């Protein structure tokens, strides 16, 4: 009997939400977890480990963000002369509907609106949230799963580890600046999870390029800096991994700080 392993894309209604910071917790020297709350979280949809939202930040000197205007085709540009929304994509880390709370982990790059805001985040501040627009529902019946991430995609990889069934074969590689950036993860004893430290010359490109993919049907999910993932994407393809079971996603691009960047599997 053939096992059907189709990845299903489920769309959600888009609702802009203005949320208030409830708690701020420093996870590592370079990662901050911000907990948002409010009645506007009612009806929030979260269905997959890499679900992401657009986070809207206040302009310098403002206490509230400019919220988006939605049309039939999604975000609409502001009228001439009106302030433009400032936003970036971020992965949802945890949702607790009963408490009306949502967690987002921010990497402190030292540049860009997200890292700059998170470095000074405090309870009572407000941000806007839009999304998730959709969820990729990956079957939990694959023979193995290969996961890879840098700091920006670490929240999604951590959610993947919590999402997969106990019997799943998991190979995970996580690239961070150094040992101080490691954080506790829900890792089973038989999972092959390894931290890669850039200060030792380790990288996703080198680590994944040296892997031999296991036999059987597997799903590949890797995300991080876009240019560094291009050789990773080529290597995965060279191993005969089916495109429909592969997601290699650029979450950000080195040298690009003023644009929202989200590069998908077909970019090269």
PyMOL commands that set and color helices and strands:
alter all, ss='L'
color gray80, all
select helices_A, chain A and resi 39-41+97-99+112-119+151-163+179-181+198-200+204-209+226-238+243-245
alter helices_A, ss='H'
color red, helices_A
select strands_A, chain A and resi 8-11+17-28+31-37+52-57+69-71+74-76+86-91+94-96+101-107+126-131+134-137+144-149+170-176+192-197+218-225+246-252
alter strands_A, ss='S'
color yellow, strands_A
deselect
rebuild
show_as cartoon
